Amino acid sequence: MMRKIMLFIACIAFWGLCNAQEGFRITGNLGQLQQDTFYLVAPSLNGTVNVLGASILKDGNIEFQGRVPETMLATIMTSDQQGMIPLMLENVNYTIRIGKESIEGEGGPEQAVLNKFNALQREAMKQQQKLQADMKIAYEEGNQMRVAALSGQGQKFMQGMQKQILELIKGNANSVTAAYLVLTTGMQAPSEQLQEYYNLLGERAKASSYGRIIAAHLAEQGKTAVGEVAPDFTVNTPEGKPISLYGIKAKVKLVDFWASWCAPCRAENPNVIRLYKKYHDKGLEVLGVSLDNDKSKWVQAIMQDGLPWLNGSDLKAQASEIARMYNVRQIPYTLLLDENNRIVAKNLRGKELGKKIEELLKLK
């Protein structure tokens, strides 16, 4: 009897193995569109794009079939790249559906997590666009209190959004999509926060291609972590005079990454001016590093905001080698250094920045 039961179980296991999903199949109806050909593409780790398949629209229907070696982000797109449908592609069946706000794929647990993330992203985009429009009006009107209030509102909203994304990662820690979320959202965060996000991931997520990228990035970020000696760099002043970080002698150094086009940066400048006037004679020095590429706009912003400290730039905007060296993903971004150029704090603003500067100078 036991032998028959074991044989029955073995047969079921073999049948399941033989009938397991061997690849993916994507189907859906997109209605009447002008485009007739759609492509399924996936970015590779070396920056190129792999075409996984093509489908000619027939009576509004599309279909892709294939197999992927591991779960990966893919996109269904038109030849002119005007329409894009994101998929967390694994070897399961997908259905493309037209929703109220977007066209999404359904199928598999990984895609379900991605859809939740995309819904959060759409809401964040709406709020950011409204906030930026309001801040632009307030700045043009010279209403600094309104600009500061909107900046604080934006920070609060983003903190809430990050909390929701973090909960999504925690709830799906072992999924490949969770590693993708850490890669796309955590890479903008300070290294300490990215490390916290990475530590939440399960072994399957860490072993994915996205998990491996994060691990390599963390190793690189460690070079500019709190407690490490900041790497030296040289920038030119508006007059063309070179300034090196190590050439600045001060008890406390504030390196402030900003740009003329960055409204939150400009909103924070009055606070930094106040701190500079209060602590400069006690040993504080500030070096503003601009991510502008238009010298005239950079110089104009320095004059308009009345920045009294040292200012330099390589005028390469977001392609700045210095910003890349320090892993600056968004601005304003600050680093506090001691007299030995050791990083003691990162990305502080407002009252927190003032408290830390006062604390450091009291130790000298």
Secondary structure, 3 states (H helix, E strand, C coil): CHHHHHHHHHHHHHHHHHCCCCCEEEEEECCCCCCCEEEEEEECCCCCEEEEEEEECECCEEEEEECCCCCEEEEEEECCCCCEEEEEECCCEEEEEECCCCEEEECCHHHHHHHHHHHHHHHHHHHHHHHHHHHHHHHHCCCHHHHHHHHHHHHHHHHHHHHHHHHHHHHCCCCHHHHHHHHHHHCCCCHHHHHHHHHHCCHHHHHCHHHHHHHHHHHHHHHHCCCCECCCCEEECCCCCEEECCCCCCCEEEEEEECCCCHHHHHHHHHHHHHHHHHHHHCEEEEEEECCCCHHHHHHHHHHHCCCCEEEECCCHHHCHHHHHCCCCCCCEEEEEECCCEEEEECCCHHHHHHHHHHHHHCC
